[in-house]
Amino acid sequence: MAEFTPSGLPLRVPQANLAPALRDDTPTQPDLEEDDDERSPEEIRAMMGSLQSGTRLGRTQAAKMMDEQSGGEA
């Protein structure tokens, strides 16, 4: 027998439609080990700065291309 909410919608049963093998297993968390290849804050800052400047450059070039296209068609 299906249960319904006061508004008439079916009541959700978590994991009811999962395969039986997946229903009982709880998700396992990977072991958090100390990695030697972790990046320093300075390396992350440099990477994010490069990403930001590349995004700005791309947007600037795209705007120039759009201006050239609209200027040539007029």
N, CA, C and O atoms as a CHARMM CRD file, in Angstrom:
* protein
*
  296
    1    1 MET  N      0.84700  -1.17800   0.00000 PROA 1      0.00000
    2    1 MET  CA     0.00000   0.00000   0.00000 PROA 1      0.00000
    3    1 MET  C      0.89100   1.23900   0.00000 PROA 1      0.00000
    4    1 MET  O      1.75800   1.38900   0.86000 PROA 1      0.00000
    5    2 ALA  N      0.67600   2.09900  -0.94400 PROA 2      0.00000
    6    2 ALA  CA     1.47700   3.31500  -1.06200 PROA 2      0.00000
    7    2 ALA  C      0.95300   4.37700  -0.10600 PROA 2      0.00000
    8    2 ALA  O     -0.25400   4.58500   0.01700 PROA 2      0.00000
    9    3 GLU  N      1.88100   5.04100   0.56500 PROA 3      0.00000
   10    3 GLU  CA     1.49500   6.12800   1.45700 PROA 3      0.00000
   11    3 GLU  C      1.62100   7.44000   0.69700 PROA 3      0.00000
   12    3 GLU  O      2.44100   7.56800  -0.21300 PROA 3      0.00000
   13    4 PHE  N      0.80500   8.40700   1.07600 PROA 4      0.00000
   14    4 PHE  CA     0.78300   9.68600   0.39000 PROA 4      0.00000
   15    4 PHE  C      0.93700  10.83300   1.37600 PROA 4      0.00000
   16    4 PHE  O      0.58200  10.71600   2.54900 PROA 4      0.00000
   17    5 THR  N      1.46800  11.93600   0.88500 PROA 5      0.00000
   18    5 THR  CA     1.58700  13.15000   1.68900 PROA 5      0.00000
   19    5 THR  C      0.21100  13.80200   1.77400 PROA 5      0.00000
   20    5 THR  O     -0.69300  13.41300   1.03400 PROA 5      0.00000
   21    6 PRO  N      0.02800  14.78700   2.66200 PROA 6      0.00000
   22    6 PRO  CA    -1.27000  15.46400   2.75700 PROA 6      0.00000
   23    6 PRO  C     -1.71200  16.11200   1.44200 PROA 6      0.00000
   24    6 PRO  O     -2.91000  16.27900   1.21400 PROA 6      0.00000
   25    7 SER  N     -0.76700  16.47700   0.58100 PROA 7      0.00000
   26    7 SER  CA    -1.13600  17.09000  -0.69500 PROA 7      0.00000
   27    7 SER  C     -1.40500  16.05300  -1.78400 PROA 7      0.00000
   28    7 SER  O     -1.71200  16.41800  -2.91900 PROA 7      0.00000
   29    8 GLY  N     -1.29400  14.76900  -1.45300 PROA 8      0.00000
   30    8 GLY  CA    -1.62900  13.71600  -2.40000 PROA 8      0.00000
   31    8 GLY  C     -0.45700  13.15000  -3.17200 PROA 8      0.00000
   32    8 GLY  O     -0.64700  12.29800  -4.03900 PROA 8      0.00000
   33    9 LEU  N      0.75100  13.60400  -2.87800 PROA 9      0.00000
   34    9 LEU  CA     1.92700  13.07100  -3.56500 PROA 9      0.00000
   35    9 LEU  C      2.39600  11.79200  -2.88200 PROA 9      0.00000
   36    9 LEU  O      2.22000  11.63300  -1.67400 PROA 9      0.00000
   37   10 PRO  N      2.99300  10.87600  -3.64800 PROA 10     0.00000
   38   10 PRO  CA     3.48200   9.64800  -3.01800 PROA 10     0.00000
   39   10 PRO  C      4.63700   9.95100  -2.06600 PROA 10     0.00000
   40   10 PRO  O      5.45800  10.82800  -2.33300 PROA 10     0.00000
   41   11 LEU  N      4.69000   9.23500  -0.98000 PROA 11     0.00000
   42   11 LEU  CA     5.72900   9.42000   0.02300 PROA 11     0.00000
   43   11 LEU  C      7.01200   8.76900  -0.46700 PROA 11     0.00000
   44   11 LEU  O      7.01300   7.61200  -0.88500 PROA 11     0.00000
   45   12 ARG  N      8.10100   9.52000  -0.41300 PROA 12     0.00000
   46   12 ARG  CA     9.37500   9.02400  -0.90100 PROA 12     0.00000
   47   12 ARG  C      9.98000   8.04500   0.09700 PROA 12     0.00000
   48   12 ARG  O     10.00800   8.29300   1.30300 PROA 12     0.00000
   49   13 VAL  N     10.46000   6.93100  -0.43400 PROA 13     0.00000
   50   13 VAL  CA    11.16600   5.94900   0.37800 PROA 13     0.00000
   51   13 VAL  C     12.60500   5.92000  -0.11000 PROA 13     0.00000
   52   13 VAL  O     12.87100   5.42200  -1.20400 PROA 13     0.00000
   53   14 PRO  N     13.54500   6.44600   0.68100 PROA 14     0.00000
   54   14 PRO  CA    14.93100   6.51000   0.22600 PROA 14     0.00000
   55   14 PRO  C     15.47800   5.13600  -0.14900 PROA 14     0.00000
   56   14 PRO  O     15.25300   4.15800   0.56300 PROA 14     0.00000
   57   15 GLN  N     16.18600   5.06700  -1.25300 PROA 15     0.00000
   58   15 GLN  CA    16.86400   3.88900  -1.76000 PROA 15     0.00000
   59   15 GLN  C     15.92200   2.75000  -2.13500 PROA 15     0.00000
   60   15 GLN  O     16.36700   1.60700  -2.24200 PROA 15     0.00000
   61   16 ALA  N     14.64000   3.02400  -2.33600 PROA 16     0.00000
   62   16 ALA  CA    13.69500   1.97600  -2.67400 PROA 16     0.00000
   63   16 ALA  C     13.91000   1.44100  -4.08300 PROA 16     0.00000
   64   16 ALA  O     13.60700   0.27700  -4.34500 PROA 16     0.00000
   65   17 ASN  N     14.42700   2.26200  -4.99700 PROA 17     0.00000
   66   17 ASN  CA    14.59200   1.83500  -6.37600 PROA 17     0.00000
   67   17 ASN  C     16.02200   1.43000  -6.71400 PROA 17     0.00000
   68   17 ASN  O     16.34400   1.22700  -7.88400 PROA 17     0.00000
   69   18 LEU  N     16.86900   1.31300  -5.72100 PROA 18     0.00000
   70   18 LEU  CA    18.24800   0.90700  -5.97600 PROA 18     0.00000
   71   18 LEU  C     18.33700  -0.60100  -6.12600 PROA 18     0.00000
   72   18 LEU  O     17.48500  -1.34400  -5.63900 PROA 18     0.00000
   73   19 ALA  N     19.37700  -1.03400  -6.80400 PROA 19     0.00000
   74   19 ALA  CA    19.63300  -2.47000  -6.91300 PROA 19     0.00000
   75   19 ALA  C     19.90600  -3.01300  -5.51800 PROA 19     0.00000
   76   19 ALA  O     20.49700  -2.31700  -4.69200 PROA 19     0.00000
   77   20 PRO  N     19.48900  -4.23300  -5.24500 PROA 20     0.00000
   78   20 PRO  CA    19.67200  -4.78500  -3.89500 PROA 20     0.00000
   79   20 PRO  C     21.12500  -4.75000  -3.41800 PROA 20     0.00000
   80   20 PRO  O     21.37900  -4.54800  -2.23100 PROA 20     0.00000
   81   21 ALA  N     22.06300  -4.94100  -4.31600 PROA 21     0.00000
   82   21 ALA  CA    23.46800  -4.93400  -3.90400 PROA 21     0.00000
   83   21 ALA  C     23.90300  -3.56200  -3.42600 PROA 21     0.00000
   84   21 ALA  O     24.80800  -3.45600  -2.59900 PROA 21     0.00000
   85   22 LEU  N     23.27800  -2.51400  -3.93100 PROA 22     0.00000
   86   22 LEU  CA    23.65100  -1.15600  -3.54300 PROA 22     0.00000
   87   22 LEU  C     22.88700  -0.67000  -2.32500 PROA 22     0.00000
   88   22 LEU  O     23.33600   0.25100  -1.64300 PROA 22     0.00000
   89   23 ARG  N     21.76200  -1.26100  -2.04700 PROA 23     0.00000
   90   23 ARG  CA    20.90100  -0.80100  -0.95900 PROA 23     0.00000
   91   23 ARG  C     21.55900  -0.90700   0.40700 PROA 23     0.00000
   92   23 ARG  O     21.45700   0.01000   1.22200 PROA 23     0.00000
   93   24 ASP  N     22.22700  -2.01300   0.65700 PROA 24     0.00000
   94   24 ASP  CA    22.74500  -2.27400   1.99800 PROA 24     0.00000
   95   24 ASP  C     24.10500  -1.64000   2.23100 PROA 24     0.00000
   96   24 ASP  O     24.47100  -1.36600   3.37400 PROA 24     0.00000
   97   25 ASP  N     24.85400  -1.40500   1.17200 PROA 25     0.00000
   98   25 ASP  CA    26.20200  -0.87400   1.34000 PROA 25     0.00000
   99   25 ASP  C     26.16000   0.60200   1.67200 PROA 25     0.00000
  100   25 ASP  O     25.40500   1.37000   1.07400 PROA 25     0.00000
  101   26 THR  N     26.97200   0.98200   2.62100 PROA 26     0.00000
  102   26 THR  CA    27.11800   2.39400   2.92500 PROA 26     0.00000
  103   26 THR  C     28.31500   2.90800   2.13100 PROA 26     0.00000
  104   26 THR  O     29.29900   2.18600   1.96900 PROA 26     0.00000
  105   27 PRO  N     28.25000   4.12100   1.64300 PROA 27     0.00000
  106   27 PRO  CA    29.38000   4.63200   0.86600 PROA 27     0.00000
  107   27 PRO  C     30.63300   4.69800   1.71200 PROA 27     0.00000
  108   27 PRO  O     30.60500   5.13800   2.86100 PROA 27     0.00000
  109   28 THR  N     31.72800   4.25600   1.13100 PROA 28     0.00000
  110   28 THR  CA    32.98700   4.27600   1.86600 PROA 28     0.00000
  111   28 THR  C     33.74400   5.54500   1.52800 PROA 28     0.00000
  112   28 THR  O     33.76800   5.98400   0.37900 PROA 28     0.00000
  113   29 GLN  N     34.34800   6.11300   2.52200 PROA 29     0.00000
  114   29 GLN  CA    35.14900   7.30900   2.34800 PROA 29     0.00000
  115   29 GLN  C     36.59700   6.88900   2.11500 PROA 29     0.00000
  116   29 GLN  O     37.10700   6.02700   2.83100 PROA 29     0.00000
  117   30 PRO  N     37.26000   7.47300   1.14100 PROA 30     0.00000
  118   30 PRO  CA    38.67500   7.12700   0.94100 PROA 30     0.00000
  119   30 PRO  C     39.50000   7.58200   2.13800 PROA 30     0.00000
  120   30 PRO  O     39.19900   8.58300   2.78900 PROA 30     0.00000
  121   31 ASP  N     40.52400   6.83000   2.39800 PROA 31     0.00000
  122   31 ASP  CA    41.40300   7.19600   3.51000 PROA 31     0.00000
  123   31 ASP  C     42.11700   8.48700   3.17600 PROA 31     0.00000
  124   31 ASP  O     42.68900   8.64300   2.09700 PROA 31     0.00000
  125   32 LEU  N     42.07200   9.40300   4.11700 PROA 32     0.00000
  126   32 LEU  CA    42.75200  10.67600   3.91300 PROA 32     0.00000
  127   32 LEU  C     44.20100  10.50600   4.36500 PROA 32     0.00000
  128   32 LEU  O     44.51800  10.57200   5.55200 PROA 32     0.00000
  129   33 GLU  N     45.05600  10.28900   3.38800 PROA 33     0.00000
  130   33 GLU  CA    46.46700  10.10300   3.68500 PROA 33     0.00000
  131   33 GLU  C     47.21600  11.38900   3.37500 PROA 33     0.00000
  132   33 GLU  O     46.75400  12.23300   2.60600 PROA 33     0.00000
  133   34 GLU  N     48.34700  11.51200   3.97600 PROA 34     0.00000
  134   34 GLU  CA    49.19300  12.66000   3.67500 PROA 34     0.00000
  135   34 GLU  C     49.82100  12.42900   2.31000 PROA 34     0.00000
  136   34 GLU  O     50.57700  11.47700   2.11800 PROA 34     0.00000
  137   35 ASP  N     49.50700  13.29800   1.37100 PROA 35     0.00000
  138   35 ASP  CA    50.07700  13.18300   0.03600 PROA 35     0.00000
  139   35 ASP  C     51.27100  14.11500  -0.08200 PROA 35     0.00000
  140   35 ASP  O     51.24000  15.26200   0.36500 PROA 35     0.00000
  141   36 ASP  N     52.32000  13.59100  -0.69400 PROA 36     0.00000
  142   36 ASP  CA    53.50200  14.41800  -0.90900 PROA 36     0.00000
  143   36 ASP  C     53.28800  15.41500  -2.02800 PROA 36     0.00000
  144   36 ASP  O     54.02600  16.39400  -2.13800 PROA 36     0.00000
  145   37 ASP  N     52.27500  15.17500  -2.86800 PROA 37     0.00000
  146   37 ASP  CA    52.06400  16.04400  -4.01400 PROA 37     0.00000
  147   37 ASP  C     51.00900  17.11900  -3.75700 PROA 37     0.00000
  148   37 ASP  O     50.41700  17.64200  -4.70100 PROA 37     0.00000
  149   38 GLU  N     50.77200  17.44600  -2.50200 PROA 38     0.00000
  150   38 GLU  CA    49.84200  18.53500  -2.20300 PROA 38     0.00000
  151   38 GLU  C     50.46700  19.86300  -2.60300 PROA 38     0.00000
  152   38 GLU  O     51.67500  20.06200  -2.46900 PROA 38     0.00000
  153   39 ARG  N     49.63900  20.75700  -3.08900 PROA 39     0.00000
  154   39 ARG  CA    50.13900  22.05500  -3.54600 PROA 39     0.00000
  155   39 ARG  C     50.16000  23.04600  -2.38900 PROA 39     0.00000
  156   39 ARG  O     49.31900  23.01500  -1.49000 PROA 39     0.00000
  157   40 SER  N     51.14400  23.91600  -2.44700 PROA 40     0.00000
  158   40 SER  CA    51.24700  24.94600  -1.42400 PROA 40     0.00000
  159   40 SER  C     50.27100  26.06400  -1.76200 PROA 40     0.00000
  160   40 SER  O     49.83300  26.17000  -2.90800 PROA 40     0.00000
  161   41 PRO  N     49.92500  26.89100  -0.79800 PROA 41     0.00000
  162   41 PRO  CA    49.03500  28.02300  -1.07600 PROA 41     0.00000
  163   41 PRO  C     49.57700  28.93600  -2.16600 PROA 41     0.00000
  164   41 PRO  O     48.80500  29.49500  -2.94500 PROA 41     0.00000
  165   42 GLU  N     50.89100  29.09300  -2.23000 PROA 42     0.00000
  166   42 GLU  CA    51.48800  29.94900  -3.25600 PROA 42     0.00000
  167   42 GLU  C     51.27800  29.35600  -4.64700 PROA 42     0.00000
  168   42 GLU  O     50.99300  30.08500  -5.59700 PROA 42     0.00000
  169   43 GLU  N     51.41900  28.03400  -4.77100 PROA 43     0.00000
  170   43 GLU  CA    51.20500  27.38100  -6.06100 PROA 43     0.00000
  171   43 GLU  C     49.74800  27.50100  -6.49700 PROA 43     0.00000
  172   43 GLU  O     49.46200  27.74500  -7.66900 PROA 43     0.00000
  173   44 ILE  N     48.84100  27.32900  -5.55900 PROA 44     0.00000
  174   44 ILE  CA    47.41200  27.44000  -5.86900 PROA 44     0.00000
  175   44 ILE  C     47.08200  28.86400  -6.27500 PROA 44     0.00000
  176   44 ILE  O     46.33500  29.07800  -7.22900 PROA 44     0.00000
  177   45 ARG  N     47.63300  29.85000  -5.55800 PROA 45     0.00000
  178   45 ARG  CA    47.40300  31.24300  -5.88500 PROA 45     0.00000
  179   45 ARG  C     47.89400  31.55900  -7.29600 PROA 45     0.00000
  180   45 ARG  O     47.21900  32.26100  -8.04800 PROA 45     0.00000
  181   46 ALA  N     49.07200  31.03900  -7.65600 PROA 46     0.00000
  182   46 ALA  CA    49.61700  31.26900  -8.99500 PROA 46     0.00000
  183   46 ALA  C     48.73300  30.61900 -10.06000 PROA 46     0.00000
  184   46 ALA  O     48.49200  31.21300 -11.11200 PROA 46     0.00000
  185   47 MET  N     48.25400  29.41500  -9.79600 PROA 47     0.00000
  186   47 MET  CA    47.38900  28.72400 -10.75200 PROA 47     0.00000
  187   47 MET  C     46.07600  29.47600 -10.93800 PROA 47     0.00000
  188   47 MET  O     45.60600  29.63900 -12.06400 PROA 47     0.00000
  189   48 MET  N     45.49500  29.92500  -9.85700 PROA 48     0.00000
  190   48 MET  CA    44.22300  30.64300  -9.95100 PROA 48     0.00000
  191   48 MET  C     44.41700  31.99200 -10.63300 PROA 48     0.00000
  192   48 MET  O     43.54200  32.44300 -11.37300 PROA 48     0.00000
  193   49 GLY  N     45.55000  32.63700 -10.39200 PROA 49     0.00000
  194   49 GLY  CA    45.85300  33.89100 -11.07200 PROA 49     0.00000
  195   49 GLY  C     45.99500  33.67900 -12.57100 PROA 49     0.00000
  196   49 GLY  O     45.52800  34.50300 -13.35700 PROA 49     0.00000
  197   50 SER  N     46.63000  32.59100 -12.97400 PROA 50     0.00000
  198   50 SER  CA    46.75900  32.27300 -14.39300 PROA 50     0.00000
  199   50 SER  C     45.39800  32.00100 -15.01200 PROA 50     0.00000
  200   50 SER  O     45.12200  32.43500 -16.13100 PROA 50     0.00000
  201   51 LEU  N     44.56300  31.29800 -14.30100 PROA 51     0.00000
  202   51 LEU  CA    43.21200  31.02100 -14.79000 PROA 51     0.00000
  203   51 LEU  C     42.44800  32.32200 -14.97500 PROA 51     0.00000
  204   51 LEU  O     41.79700  32.52700 -16.00000 PROA 51     0.00000
  205   52 GLN  N     42.52700  33.19200 -13.98900 PROA 52     0.00000
  206   52 GLN  CA    41.80800  34.47000 -14.06000 PROA 52     0.00000
  207   52 GLN  C     42.31600  35.34200 -15.20000 PROA 52     0.00000
  208   52 GLN  O     41.52000  35.93600 -15.92700 PROA 52     0.00000
  209   53 SER  N     43.64300  35.42700 -15.36400 PROA 53     0.00000
  210   53 SER  CA    44.16900  36.26700 -16.44400 PROA 53     0.00000
  211   53 SER  C     43.84400  35.66200 -17.80600 PROA 53     0.00000
  212   53 SER  O     43.58900  36.40000 -18.75700 PROA 53     0.00000
  213   54 GLY  N     43.84700  34.34300 -17.91700 PROA 54     0.00000
  214   54 GLY  CA    43.46200  33.70300 -19.17000 PROA 54     0.00000
  215   54 GLY  C     42.00400  33.95200 -19.50600 PROA 54     0.00000
  216   54 GLY  O     41.65800  34.15500 -20.67000 PROA 54     0.00000
  217   55 THR  N     41.15400  33.93800 -18.50200 PROA 55     0.00000
  218   55 THR  CA    39.73600  34.21400 -18.71700 PROA 55     0.00000
  219   55 THR  C     39.54000  35.65400 -19.17900 PROA 55     0.00000
  220   55 THR  O     38.77300  35.91800 -20.10500 PROA 55     0.00000
  221   56 ARG  N     40.23100  36.57300 -18.53500 PROA 56     0.00000
  222   56 ARG  CA    40.13700  37.98700 -18.94800 PROA 56     0.00000
  223   56 ARG  C     40.61200  38.17300 -20.38600 PROA 56     0.00000
  224   56 ARG  O     39.97000  38.86900 -21.17200 PROA 56     0.00000
  225   57 LEU  N     41.73400  37.55100 -20.72800 PROA 57     0.00000
  226   57 LEU  CA    42.27900  37.66800 -22.07500 PROA 57     0.00000
  227   57 LEU  C     41.29100  37.10400 -23.10200 PROA 57     0.00000
  228   57 LEU  O     41.05000  37.72000 -24.13900 PROA 57     0.00000
  229   58 GLY  N     40.73000  35.94700 -22.81100 PROA 58     0.00000
  230   58 GLY  CA    39.76400  35.34300 -23.71800 PROA 58     0.00000
  231   58 GLY  C     38.52800  36.19900 -23.89700 PROA 58     0.00000
  232   58 GLY  O     38.02700  36.33800 -25.01300 PROA 58     0.00000
  233   59 ARG  N     38.03500  36.77100 -22.82300 PROA 59     0.00000
  234   59 ARG  CA    36.85300  37.63400 -22.92400 PROA 59     0.00000
  235   59 ARG  C     37.16500  38.90200 -23.70800 PROA 59     0.00000
  236   59 ARG  O     36.33200  39.37500 -24.48200 PROA 59     0.00000
  237   60 THR  N     38.36700  39.45800 -23.51300 PROA 60     0.00000
  238   60 THR  CA    38.76600  40.65300 -24.24500 PROA 60     0.00000
  239   60 THR  C     38.85000  40.35200 -25.73700 PROA 60     0.00000
  240   60 THR  O     38.35000  41.11800 -26.56000 PROA 60     0.00000
  241   61 GLN  N     39.48000  39.24000 -26.08000 PROA 61     0.00000
  242   61 GLN  CA    39.60700  38.86700 -27.48700 PROA 61     0.00000
  243   61 GLN  C     38.24100  38.56400 -28.10200 PROA 61     0.00000
  244   61 GLN  O     37.99300  38.91600 -29.25500 PROA 61     0.00000
  245   62 ALA  N     37.35900  37.92000 -27.35100 PROA 62     0.00000
  246   62 ALA  CA    36.01800  37.63100 -27.86900 PROA 62     0.00000
  247   62 ALA  C     35.25000  38.92900 -28.11100 PROA 62     0.00000
  248   62 ALA  O     34.53600  39.05100 -29.10600 PROA 62     0.00000
  249   63 ALA  N     35.39300  39.89300 -27.21300 PROA 63     0.00000
  250   63 ALA  CA    34.71100  41.18200 -27.39100 PROA 63     0.00000
  251   63 ALA  C     35.23800  41.89700 -28.62400 PROA 63     0.00000
  252   63 ALA  O     34.46100  42.49200 -29.37200 PROA 63     0.00000
  253   64 LYS  N     36.56400  41.84600 -28.85100 PROA 64     0.00000
  254   64 LYS  CA    37.13800  42.47200 -30.04700 PROA 64     0.00000
  255   64 LYS  C     36.60500  41.80200 -31.30200 PROA 64     0.00000
  256   64 LYS  O     36.27900  42.48000 -32.27600 PROA 64     0.00000
  257   65 MET  N     36.51300  40.47900 -31.28900 PROA 65     0.00000
  258   65 MET  CA    35.99700  39.74600 -32.45200 PROA 65     0.00000
  259   65 MET  C     34.53800  40.10800 -32.72100 PROA 65     0.00000
  260   65 MET  O     34.13300  40.26300 -33.87300 PROA 65     0.00000
  261   66 MET  N     33.75900  40.24100 -31.66400 PROA 66     0.00000
  262   66 MET  CA    32.35000  40.60500 -31.82300 PROA 66     0.00000
  263   66 MET  C     32.22700  42.01500 -32.39600 PROA 66     0.00000
  264   66 MET  O     31.36400  42.26800 -33.23700 PROA 66     0.00000
  265   67 ASP  N     33.09200  42.94300 -31.94200 PROA 67     0.00000
  266   67 ASP  CA    33.07000  44.31200 -32.46200 PROA 67     0.00000
  267   67 ASP  C     33.45800  44.33200 -33.94400 PROA 67     0.00000
  268   67 ASP  O     32.85600  45.05800 -34.73500 PROA 67     0.00000
  269   68 GLU  N     34.46400  43.53500 -34.31600 PROA 68     0.00000
  270   68 GLU  CA    34.88100  43.47400 -35.71400 PROA 68     0.00000
  271   68 GLU  C     33.77000  42.91700 -36.60400 PROA 68     0.00000
  272   68 GLU  O     33.54400  43.41200 -37.70800 PROA 68     0.00000
  273   69 GLN  N     33.07500  41.88100 -36.11300 PROA 69     0.00000
  274   69 GLN  CA    31.99900  41.27500 -36.89300 PROA 69     0.00000
  275   69 GLN  C     30.83300  42.23800 -37.06900 PROA 69     0.00000
  276   69 GLN  O     30.27400  42.35400 -38.16000 PROA 69     0.00000
  277   70 SER  N     30.47200  42.92000 -36.00600 PROA 70     0.00000
  278   70 SER  CA    29.32900  43.83500 -36.10500 PROA 70     0.00000
  279   70 SER  C     29.70500  45.07600 -36.92400 PROA 70     0.00000
  280   70 SER  O     28.83900  45.65800 -37.57700 PROA 70     0.00000
  281   71 GLY  N     30.95200  45.48300 -36.90400 PROA 71     0.00000
  282   71 GLY  CA    31.40300  46.63800 -37.67900 PROA 71     0.00000
  283   71 GLY  C     31.49600  46.31100 -39.15900 PROA 71     0.00000
  284   71 GLY  O     31.23300  47.17700 -39.99400 PROA 71     0.00000
  285   72 GLY  N     31.85800  45.09500 -39.50300 PROA 72     0.00000
  286   72 GLY  CA    31.99300  44.71300 -40.90200 PROA 72     0.00000
  287   72 GLY  C     30.67000  44.49000 -41.58400 PROA 72     0.00000
  288   72 GLY  O     30.58300  44.64800 -42.80200 PROA 72     0.00000
  289   73 GLU  N     29.63700  44.13100 -40.85700 PROA 73     0.00000
  290   73 GLU  CA    28.31800  43.84700 -41.43700 PROA 73     0.00000
  291   73 GLU  C     27.48400  45.11100 -41.63400 PROA 73     0.00000
  292   73 GLU  O     26.55600  45.12100 -42.44200 PROA 73     0.00000
  293   74 ALA  N     27.80000  46.14500 -40.92200 PROA 74     0.00000
  294   74 ALA  CA    26.97300  47.35800 -40.97200 PROA 74     0.00000
  295   74 ALA  C     27.18500  48.16700 -42.20600 PROA 74     0.00000
  296   74 ALA  O     26.55400  49.21100 -42.37600 PROA 74     0.00000
